[in-house]
Amino acid sequence: MSDIENINTIVHEKNLGYGQTIIDAFEYGISNGYDSIITMDCDGQHIPDEVQIFLAQISNYDIVSGSRYLIQTNKLNPQIPPDRYAINMEITRILNETTTLELTDSFCGFKAYKTDAIKKMELTEEGYGMPLQLWMQAWKLGLRIKEIPVKLIYNNAEKRFSGELDNPTTRINYYKEIIKREMSESSRNQLAV
């Protein structure tokens, strides 16, 4: 892709984690003066033609997030790995109950962001839990969020997270810890004011 005009690639010599990759993309977009940033997974789960839908919406919101579950029939799709669906639904429920957010899919990587909104965040989570840190900070900042439906595509239902996160219990506990940590940060910041 680096040979295509107006596309810049950022390559990490070593895998730094999902979250760090997104954080680096944000830093690149901010330092190069972009108005907005679009993220999408590069494993075939997202359809590049849908970028136009995100671009049409981002002018009215701070974050436009794809949701694989806004369309009810997607929830019945046999492509969905059962543990991923169950964890997504549980964490999304906890996130919504902890905040005033009304998300249906807290882990979809297909999103558009205004760089001015991203500049206000202090994202540090390098791993797969980074979206939860982002959602918690977006809520604390009162950002305008819209979910839009995207197609649900799982090309490889056997895909693993690697290491300890392959264990669903470990993964859900990791995600809960991020939400708890961000709530604790919020409480400390309020006390400091």
C-alpha positions in Angstrom: 0.0 0.0 0.0 2.9 2.4 0.6 3.3 2.8 -3.2 -0.2 4.2 -3.6 -0.3 8.0 -3.8 -1.7 9.8 -0.7 -1.5 6.7 1.5 1.2 6.5 4.2 1.9 3.3 6.1 3.2 3.1 9.6 5.2 -0.1 10.2 6.3 -1.4 13.6 9.3 -3.6 13.4 7.8 -5.6 16.3 4.2 -6.1 17.2 3.4 -3.4 19.7 -0.2 -4.3 20.2 -3.6 -3.3 18.7 -4.0 -0.3 21.0 -0.5 1.1 20.4 -1.1 0.8 16.6 -4.3 2.8 16.9 -2.6 5.3 19.2 0.3 5.7 16.7 -2.2 6.3 13.9 -3.9 9.0 16.0 -0.6 10.7 16.7 0.3 10.6 13.0 -3.1 12.1 12.0 -2.8 14.8 14.7 0.8 15.8 13.9 0.0 16.0 10.2 -3.0 18.2 10.6 -5.8 15.8 9.6 -9.3 16.8 10.5 -10.5 13.2 10.9 -9.1 9.7 11.1 -10.7 6.5 10.0 -9.6 3.1 11.4 -10.6 -0.2 10.1 -9.3 -3.7 10.5 -7.1 -5.0 7.7 -8.1 -8.7 8.0 -11.1 -8.4 5.7 -13.6 -7.8 8.4 -14.4 -4.3 7.1 -15.5 -3.2 3.6 -13.5 -0.2 2.4 -16.4 1.0 0.3 -18.2 1.8 3.6 -15.6 4.5 4.4 -17.9 7.0 2.5 -20.7 6.4 5.0 -18.4 7.3 7.9 -17.1 10.4 6.1 -20.7 11.5 5.5 -21.4 11.3 9.3 -18.2 12.6 11.0 -18.9 16.3 10.5 -21.8 16.0 13.0 -20.1 13.8 15.6 -16.8 13.4 17.4 -16.8 9.6 16.9 -18.7 7.6 14.4 -18.5 3.9 15.3 -19.4 0.9 13.3 -21.7 -1.6 14.9 -22.0 -5.2 13.8 -25.0 -5.6 16.1 -27.3 -2.7 15.2 -28.8 -5.0 12.6 -30.7 -7.6 14.7 -30.2 -10.4 12.2 -26.4 -10.2 12.6 -26.8 -11.5 16.1 -28.0 -14.8 14.7 -25.1 -15.1 12.2 -23.3 -18.5 12.7 -20.0 -16.8 11.6 -19.7 -15.1 15.0 -17.4 -17.0 17.4 -19.7 -17.6 20.4 -17.1 -16.5 23.0 -16.4 -13.2 21.2 -20.0 -12.4 20.9 -20.8 -13.2 24.5 -17.8 -11.2 25.8 -18.7 -8.2 23.5 -22.3 -8.2 24.7 -21.2 -8.5 28.4 -18.6 -5.8 28.2 -20.9 -3.5 26.2 -23.6 -4.0 28.9 -21.1 -3.1 31.7 -19.8 -0.1 29.7 -23.3 1.2 29.2 -24.3 0.6 32.8 -21.1 2.3 34.0 -21.6 5.3 31.8 -24.5 7.0 29.9 -23.4 5.5 26.6 -25.8 3.4 24.6 -23.5 1.3 22.5 -24.3 -2.0 20.8 -20.8 -3.0 19.9 -17.9 -1.8 22.0 -15.2 -3.6 20.0 -15.8 -2.8 16.3 -12.6 -1.3 14.8 -14.3 0.5 12.0 -14.6 4.1 13.2 -14.2 7.7 12.3 -12.8 10.2 14.7 -12.4 14.0 14.7 -8.8 14.7 15.6 -9.8 17.6 17.8 -11.7 15.0 20.0 -8.7 12.6 20.0 -6.4 15.4 21.1 -8.3 15.6 24.4 -7.7 12.0 25.3 -4.9 10.4 27.1 -4.8 6.9 25.6 -2.2 4.5 26.9 -3.6 1.0 26.6 -1.4 -0.9 24.2 -3.5 -4.0 23.9 -6.9 -5.2 22.7 -8.6 -3.3 25.6 -7.8 0.1 24.2 -11.3 0.7 22.8 -12.6 0.5 26.3 -10.2 3.2 27.5 -11.3 5.2 24.5 -15.0 4.8 25.3 -14.6 5.7 28.9 -12.6 8.8 28.1 -15.1 9.8 25.3 -17.9 9.5 27.9 -16.0 11.6 30.5 -15.3 14.2 27.8 -19.0 14.3 26.7 -18.1 13.6 23.1 -20.8 13.2 20.5 -21.0 9.6 19.4 -23.0 7.9 16.8 -23.1 4.2 15.9 -23.9 3.1 12.4 -24.5 -0.4 11.1 -21.7 -2.2 9.3 -21.6 -5.7 7.8 -20.6 -8.5 10.1 -17.8 -10.5 8.5 -15.7 -13.1 10.2 -13.3 -14.7 7.7 -11.5 -16.7 10.3 -13.6 -17.8 13.3 -10.6 -19.7 14.6 -8.5 -16.6 14.9 -6.9 -16.2 18.3 -5.8 -13.3 20.5 -2.5 -15.0 21.5 -1.2 -15.7 25.0 -3.4 -15.4 28.0 -6.1 -13.5 26.2 -7.1 -16.7 24.3 -8.7 -17.7 27.6 -12.2 -16.0 27.6 -12.2 -15.6 31.4 -8.8 -13.9 31.4 -10.0 -11.7 28.5 -13.2 -10.5 30.1 -11.4 -9.8 33.4 -8.8 -7.8 31.5 -11.5 -5.7 29.9 -13.3 -5.2 33.2 -10.1 -4.0 34.8 -9.7 -1.3 32.1 -13.2 0.0 32.8 -12.6 -0.1 36.5 -9.2 1.7 36.1 -10.7 4.4 34.0 -13.5 5.0 36.5 -11.0 5.2 39.2 -9.0 7.7 37.2 -12.1 9.7 36.7 -12.8 9.8 40.5 -9.2 10.9 41.3 -9.4 13.7 38.7 -12.7 14.9 40.1 -11.2 15.0 43.7 -8.1 16.9 42.4 -10.2 19.7 41.0 
